[in-house]
Amino acid sequence: MPDGAYTVRHGATGAALRDVEALLRAPGSRVLKDGRRATVAAVETPDGILVLKRFRDDRPLRLLVALALGPSAARVWRATALVRGAGFAVPEPVAALERRRFGLPLRSCFVARFVRGPALDELWRARRGAARRALTVAFADWLRTLHAAGLYPQDLRAANVLVPREHPPTFVLVDLDRVRRYRHLSWRRRRKNVVQVHRSVGRDAPRRESLRFLRRYLGEPGAAELRRIAAEIVALGERKDAEYARRRGLTPAEAAAARRAS
């Protein structure tokens, strides 16, 4: 077994794939995201392209969560089964790995098959006219159905939804480590997801397109209710923008540029 190899908690994989750190550093690996909590990379293997999401659970608060609820990769594995079981598309899971020290799960890695297709925000901005309207309506239907199933992704930015097929649109949720299922999904949680969609793509849309999405998602509400909820979403989005800028010490222009780049 390679030095520093991870052990398999769920699924099955060969010894080479368990050397996660070496794979992330390999010349052919393409880092898709590298943050304080997680690194995501697409890796070429004899079995095709795989995506590795390596979590760092060694900070005190994250370690307590990992000890109570299991390592991050194991939670993603469970969430993947939850979302697939409800009939929604997710990347095909391969394995959940972990590396312990003195019995503590300090790092873990979720492995899934690569999904080809643009992110929803990229595709939406590239489309115009009927193609954009069809994408808007289809995503509103998808989100309404997701919420009706009680599923709540805590980070529903449009960058976290891939569109491998456009005619008709197929949506694949790829950020699964904070998905929960509730018997009754409150409006507060549903609203948070709608605000995330607004902040990631809706703010760039003409008002009529934003209202088209919201009208479809809400199930054709009355005009007064639609206007009230639309104003509520915009106000909450602006509040989140201000919080984002304040936490990072950014000017409004810098915050807007960072959002576009994220």
C-alpha positions in Angstrom: 0.0 0.0 0.0 1.4 3.5 -0.9 2.8 5.6 1.9 0.1 7.9 3.3 -2.6 5.9 1.6 -6.3 6.3 2.6 -8.5 3.4 3.7 -11.8 2.6 2.0 -14.9 3.3 4.1 -17.5 2.9 1.4 -17.3 1.5 -2.2 -14.3 -0.2 -3.6 -11.1 1.0 -5.3 -7.6 -0.2 -6.1 -4.5 0.7 -4.1 -3.3 3.4 -6.6 -6.4 5.5 -6.1 -6.0 5.4 -2.3 -2.8 7.5 -2.5 -5.0 10.6 -2.7 -2.3 13.2 -2.1 0.0 11.8 -4.8 -3.0 11.8 -7.3 -3.8 15.4 -6.5 -0.2 16.4 -7.2 0.1 14.3 -10.4 0.9 16.2 -13.6 -2.3 15.0 -15.4 -4.6 16.1 -12.5 -6.7 19.2 -13.1 -7.5 21.1 -9.9 -11.1 22.4 -10.2 -11.2 24.0 -6.7 -8.7 24.5 -3.9 -10.1 26.0 -0.7 -9.3 25.9 3.0 -11.7 23.1 3.6 -11.6 21.0 0.4 -9.6 20.4 -2.8 -11.4 19.1 -5.9 -9.5 17.7 -8.9 -10.3 15.7 -12.0 -7.9 12.8 -12.3 -7.2 10.6 -15.4 -7.2 6.8 -14.4 -7.3 3.6 -16.5 -11.0 3.5 -15.5 -11.8 6.9 -17.0 -11.8 10.4 -15.5 -12.7 10.5 -11.8 -13.3 13.5 -9.6 -11.6 13.5 -6.1 -13.0 15.8 -3.4 -10.4 15.7 -0.6 -11.6 17.2 2.7 -9.5 18.6 5.5 -11.3 17.8 8.8 -8.3 18.5 11.1 -9.5 21.9 12.3 -11.1 21.6 15.8 -14.7 22.4 14.9 -14.6 20.2 11.8 -13.0 17.4 13.7 -15.7 17.5 16.3 -18.3 17.2 13.5 -16.4 14.4 11.9 -16.3 12.5 15.2 -20.0 13.0 15.7 -21.4 12.5 12.2 -18.5 10.8 10.4 -15.8 12.1 8.0 -16.9 14.6 5.3 -16.5 12.0 2.5 -18.7 9.5 4.3 -21.4 12.2 4.7 -21.2 12.9 1.0 -21.6 9.2 0.3 -24.8 9.1 2.3 -26.1 12.3 0.7 -25.4 10.9 -2.7 -27.5 7.8 -1.9 -30.2 10.0 -0.5 -30.5 12.2 -3.6 -30.2 9.3 -6.0 -32.9 7.4 -4.1 -35.2 10.4 -4.5 -34.8 10.2 -8.3 -32.4 13.1 -8.9 -29.2 12.8 -11.0 -25.8 13.0 -9.2 -22.3 12.0 -10.2 -21.9 8.2 -9.9 -20.1 7.4 -6.6 -17.0 5.3 -6.6 -15.7 5.3 -3.0 -15.4 7.2 0.2 -11.9 7.2 1.7 -10.4 8.4 4.9 -7.0 8.8 6.6 -6.8 8.7 10.3 -4.1 9.6 12.8 -4.3 8.3 16.4 -7.8 7.2 15.5 -8.9 10.7 14.4 -10.4 11.1 10.9 -8.2 14.1 9.8 -8.7 13.8 6.1 -11.2 12.1 3.8 -11.9 11.9 0.1 -15.0 11.3 -1.9 -14.5 9.8 -5.4 -17.0 10.0 -8.2 -17.1 9.6 -12.0 -16.6 12.8 -13.9 -19.7 14.4 -15.4 -19.3 16.1 -18.8 -21.3 19.3 -19.2 -21.2 23.0 -18.4 -22.2 24.5 -15.1 -25.7 26.0 -15.1 -24.5 29.6 -14.7 -22.1 29.3 -17.7 -24.7 27.7 -19.9 -27.5 30.2 -18.9 -25.3 33.2 -19.7 -24.4 31.7 -23.1 -28.0 31.3 -24.1 -30.5 33.9 -25.4 -34.2 33.9 -26.3 -36.1 30.6 -26.4 -33.1 28.6 -25.3 -32.6 30.6 -22.2 -36.4 30.6 -21.4 -36.5 26.8 -21.8 -33.5 26.5 -19.4 -35.0 28.9 -16.9 -38.4 27.1 -16.8 -36.8 23.6 -16.6 -34.6 24.6 -13.7 -37.5 26.2 -11.8 -39.4 22.9 -12.3 -36.3 20.9 -11.1 -35.9 23.0 -8.0 -39.6 22.9 -7.1 -39.5 19.1 -7.5 -36.3 18.9 -5.4 -37.9 20.9 -2.6 -41.2 18.9 -2.8 -39.1 15.8 -2.1 -37.8 17.5 1.1 -34.2 17.8 -0.2 -32.3 20.9 0.8 -28.8 21.6 -0.6 -27.2 24.2 1.7 -25.1 25.6 -1.2 -27.2 25.8 -4.4 -25.1 28.2 -6.4 -25.7 27.6 -10.1 -22.0 26.6 -10.4 -22.8 23.5 -8.4 -25.3 22.3 -10.9 -24.1 20.7 -14.2 -26.2 20.4 -17.4 -24.9 17.4 -19.3 -27.9 17.5 -21.7 -29.8 20.6 -22.8 -32.6 19.2 -25.0 -34.5 18.6 -22.7 -32.4 20.0 -19.9 -30.9 17.5 -17.4 -29.5 18.9 -14.1 -26.9 17.1 -12.0 -26.2 18.4 -8.4 -22.5 18.0 -7.7 -22.0 19.7 -4.3 -23.5 17.1 -2.0 -21.7 17.4 1.3 -24.4 19.6 2.9 -27.6 18.1 1.5 -30.3 17.3 4.0 -33.7 15.8 3.8 -36.7 17.1 5.8 -40.2 15.8 6.1 -41.4 19.3 5.7 -39.1 21.8 4.0 -39.7 25.3 5.5 -40.1 28.4 3.4 -37.0 29.8 5.1 -34.8 27.0 3.7 -36.5 27.1 0.3 -36.1 30.8 0.2 -32.4 30.5 1.0 -31.9 28.3 -2.1 -33.8 30.7 -4.3 -31.7 33.6 -3.0 -28.6 31.5 -3.8 -29.9 31.0 -7.4 -30.6 34.8 -7.6 -27.1 35.7 -6.4 -25.4 33.3 -8.8 -27.4 34.0 -12.0 -30.6 35.9 -11.3 -29.0 39.2 -10.7 -27.7 39.1 -14.3 -31.2 38.5 -15.7 -33.7 41.0 -16.9 -36.6 41.4 -14.4 -39.0 39.6 -16.7 -36.7 36.5 -16.7 -36.3 36.5 -12.9 -40.1 36.8 -12.6 -40.5 33.9 -15.1 -38.3 31.7 -12.9 -40.0 32.7 -9.7 -43.5 32.4 -11.1 -42.8 28.9 -12.3 -41.1 27.8 -9.1 -43.9 29.1 -6.9 -46.6 27.5 -9.1 -48.2 30.5 -10.8 -49.0 32.7 -7.8 -51.0 35.9 -8.0 -49.4 39.1 -9.3 -49.3 40.7 -5.8 -47.7 37.7 -4.2 -45.2 37.3 -7.0 -44.1 41.0 -6.6 -43.9 40.7 -2.8 -41.7 37.5 -2.9 -39.5 38.9 -5.7 -38.8 42.0 -3.6 -38.0 39.8 -0.6 -35.5 37.7 -2.7 -33.8 40.8 -4.0 -33.5 42.4 -0.6 -32.1 39.2 1.0 -29.6 38.9 -1.9 -28.4 42.4 -1.3 -28.1 41.7 2.4 -26.0 38.6 1.7 -23.8 40.6 -0.8 -23.1 43.2 2.0 -22.3 40.4 4.5 -19.9 38.8 1.9 -18.1 42.2 1.3 -17.9 43.0 5.0 -16.4 39.6 6.0 -13.7 40.0 3.3 -13.1 43.7 3.7 -14.1 44.3 0.1 -15.6 47.3 -1.6 -18.9 46.7 -3.4 -17.1 46.7 -6.8 -14.5 44.2 -5.5 -17.2 42.0 -4.1 -19.1 42.0 -7.4 -15.9 41.1 -9.2 -15.2 38.2 -6.8 -18.8 36.9 -7.3 -18.4 36.8 -11.0 -15.1 35.0 -10.7 -16.3 32.4 -8.2 
